Amino acid sequence: MAEEDREAQRLDLWLWCARLRKTRADCARLIEAGAVRINRQPTDKAHARVRAGDVLTIAQGQGERGRIAVWRVLALAARRGPPAEARALYEDMTDDMARD
């Protein structure tokens, strides 16, 4: 495994481990629909690499019920664990962004 691979993780895998969606395929579809940005840069590639410190902007839902989540990646995922373990992977900055 290359050193760069140990410092980064596929976006769809990380989102699945962070429990954004129930399946990895659902995470990939969300990314391919253009609903995720990495450090303000749009991506539609499920294989895009995410690293600790990256900021993800995630559009969830549509219309009035739609919501934008902003997460800072704190750690890469070793596995898809319980919800408490998943919450330790990111810092939810959504409220901080709404105040600005």
C-alpha positions as CSV (number, residue, x, y, z in Angstrom):
1,M,0.0,0.0,0.0
2,A,1.4,3.4,-1.0
3,E,1.9,5.9,1.7
4,E,-0.6,8.3,0.1
5,D,-3.2,5.6,0.4
6,R,-2.7,5.3,4.1
7,E,-3.3,9.1,4.5
8,A,-6.4,9.2,2.3
9,Q,-9.6,7.2,1.9
10,R,-12.2,6.9,-0.9
11,L,-15.0,9.4,-0.3
12,D,-17.8,6.9,-0.7
13,L,-16.2,4.5,1.8
14,W,-15.6,7.3,4.3
15,L,-19.2,8.6,4.1
16,W,-20.5,5.1,4.5
17,C,-18.3,4.5,7.6
18,A,-19.5,7.9,9.0
19,R,-23.0,6.6,8.6
20,L,-24.3,9.2,6.2
21,R,-26.3,6.6,4.3
22,K,-27.2,2.9,4.9
23,T,-25.2,1.5,2.0
24,R,-22.0,2.4,0.3
25,A,-23.9,2.4,-3.1
26,D,-26.2,5.1,-1.7
27,C,-23.2,7.2,-0.7
28,A,-21.7,6.7,-4.2
29,R,-25.1,7.8,-5.8
30,L,-25.1,10.9,-3.7
31,I,-21.6,11.8,-4.7
32,E,-22.3,11.1,-8.4
33,A,-25.4,13.4,-8.2
34,G,-23.0,16.2,-7.4
35,A,-24.2,16.7,-3.8
36,V,-20.8,16.6,-2.2
37,R,-17.9,19.1,-2.2
38,I,-14.4,18.5,-0.8
39,N,-12.8,21.8,0.4
40,R,-15.4,23.8,-1.7
41,Q,-14.5,21.9,-4.9
42,P,-17.4,20.0,-6.5
43,T,-16.8,16.3,-7.1
44,D,-18.9,13.6,-8.7
45,K,-16.3,10.8,-8.3
46,A,-17.0,8.2,-5.6
47,H,-13.3,7.4,-5.7
48,A,-12.2,10.9,-4.8
49,R,-9.8,10.9,-1.9
50,V,-10.6,12.4,1.5
51,R,-8.0,13.2,4.1
52,A,-8.1,14.3,7.7
53,G,-8.6,18.1,7.8
54,D,-10.7,18.2,4.6
55,V,-14.1,20.0,4.8
56,L,-17.0,18.3,3.2
57,T,-20.2,20.2,2.2
58,I,-23.1,17.8,1.7
59,A,-26.5,18.7,0.2
60,Q,-29.1,16.4,1.7
61,G,-32.7,16.4,0.5
62,Q,-34.3,18.9,-1.9
63,G,-36.6,21.9,-1.8
64,E,-37.8,23.3,1.5
65,R,-36.8,20.1,3.3
66,G,-33.3,20.2,1.9
67,R,-30.4,20.8,4.2
68,I,-26.7,21.5,3.8
69,A,-24.3,19.8,6.2
70,V,-20.7,20.9,6.6
71,W,-18.3,18.3,8.2
72,R,-14.6,18.6,8.9
73,V,-12.9,15.2,8.6
74,L,-11.1,14.4,11.9
75,A,-10.0,10.8,11.1
76,L,-10.1,8.2,8.4
77,A,-12.3,5.2,9.1
78,A,-10.8,1.8,9.9
79,R,-14.3,0.2,9.7
80,R,-18.0,0.9,9.8
81,G,-18.6,0.9,13.5
82,P,-21.4,1.9,15.8
83,P,-22.9,5.5,15.6
84,A,-20.7,6.8,18.5
85,E,-17.6,5.6,16.6
86,A,-18.8,7.1,13.4
87,R,-19.4,10.5,15.0
88,A,-15.8,10.6,16.1
89,L,-14.7,10.7,12.4
90,Y,-16.0,14.2,11.8
91,E,-16.8,17.6,13.4
92,D,-20.2,18.9,12.4
93,M,-19.6,22.6,11.5
94,T,-23.1,23.2,10.1
95,D,-24.2,25.4,12.9
96,D,-21.0,27.4,12.8
97,M,-21.5,28.1,9.1
98,A,-25.1,29.2,9.6
99,R,-23.9,31.9,12.1
100,D,-21.4,33.4,9.6
